Amino acid sequence: MSRTHHTEDAPTLAAVHALFAEKEQQLRTRLVLTSLWAATMLTYLLGDVLRLMSGDQKPGQLFEGQPNAGWMWLLIACIMLIPILMIVCTPLLRPAFARNANIAVAIFLIGFNLIGLPYKGAYDNFLIAVSLMFNLLTMGIAWKWHPETI
């Protein structure tokens, strides 16, 4: 029994290499975006820790002299959860949806953080500026990402 090899049906080595290179680039983009969300989350946490340690904020008090409503803590938890959700969702979501979610969430957090400026401590303003840079990088990388090929 002879085997015939149909070269017109078999992908060329160059085509296979191009496919793997494209998939590798898509995975690299997801990894970079996920890493930027992790850096954003850690920057927020660093600001919270420094605010407490510096005495700029008293534990359990959001605004000086004002009582805290329980719903405010829930709102803060939801906002702080956003970068954590993006760490989990960026690698798991469908590529086009992940791209759009990264852009939309980065824009939201940029606006949210700009509304709160300026803060009491120079360290806080510096860390917000760093987080804004992470959000701008996230938005730019996601904007250039064209995942429709995966």
N, C-alpha and C positions, 0 to 999 in steps of 0.2 A: 504494500500500500504506500503510495507516494504522497508526500505532503506538499501541497502547493502553498506558497506564501504570497498573499495578495498585498503588495506594498501600498496600493492605493487606499486600502482600508485601515492600515496600521498607522498610528500617529508617528510623526517623525520625532526624532530625539529632540530637535529644536522646539517643536510644539509642546512636548512634555515638559521640557526645561522651562519654557515660558509660562506654562500653567502653574508649575510649582513656584516659580519666582513671584507670580502674581499672588498666589495664596499666601506665600511667606510675607509679602508686603502687607497684605490685608491683616494678617495676624500681628505683625509688628505694629501696625497702626492701632489695633485694639489694645495691645499691651501698653503702648505709650499713653493712650487716653486713660486707661485704667490706672496707670501710675500717676498721672496728673491729678486724678480724683483722690487718690490716696494722699498725695502731697497736700492737696487742698484741705482735706479732712484733718490731717495732722497739724496744719497751720492754724486752723480754727481752734483745735484743742490746745495748742501751745498758747494761743492768745487767752483762752479761758483760764489756763493754769497760771500764767503770768499775772493776769488781772486779779486773781485771788491772792497770790503770793505777795504782790506789791501793795495790797491793801486798797487798791482802787475800787474794788467791789467787795462788799460784805457777803459771806456765804448766805444763801437763801434770800437775797434781796436783789431785785432787778434794778430798781430805781430808788435812789436815796429818799427815805421818808415816805414812800408810797407802799401800801399793802400790795402783795402779789396775789393775783387770781390764779386758781389752778389751771384754767384754760391757757394762760400765758406759758406755763411750763410745758404743756402739751404742744403748743405752737413752736416753742423753741426746740423741743425734741424732734418734731417733724422737719424743721428746717435743718437741724444738724444731721438728720438722717439722710438728707438728699445726697451728699457726696458718697456716703456708704452704699446707698442703693445704686449709684452710678458705678461704683467699683464692682458690684455684683452683676449689674445689668449689661454693662458695656460688652463683656465677652459673651454673654448669653443671648442677647436680643438678635433678631434678624439684622443683617448689616445695614440696610437702608434706614431701618427704624432706630438702630443704635446711633447712626450718624446724626439723624435729626434730633434725637433726645439729647445727645451731647451738646449740640448747638443751642437748643432751647434752654436747657438747664444752665449752661454757662452764662447765657444772656440774662436769665432770671437772677442768678447769684451776683452777677456784676451790678445789676440795678439795685438789688437788695442791699448790697454792701455800700454802694455809693450813697444811698439814702441815709445811712447811719453815720457817715463821716461829718465832722472829725470826731475822733474819740478822745478821751481824757489823756491817755498816756501816749507818748511818742512811739513806744514799742507796739502799741495796739494799731496805730495808724500805719506803721511800717509793715506789720503782719497782714493787715488788710490789703495794702498795696501789693505784697507778695502774692496773696491769694487772688487778687485781681489779675496779676500777671499769669498765674496758673490758669485762670478762667479764660483769659484772652488766648493763651496757647492752645487750650482745649478747643475753643471755638475755631481757631485758625486751622488746626490739624483736622478737625472734623469737617470743616468746610471744604478742604482740599481732598478729602477722602471720597472716592467714588466707588462704593462697594457693589454696584449693580452687577459686576462681573462674577461675584461669588454666588 
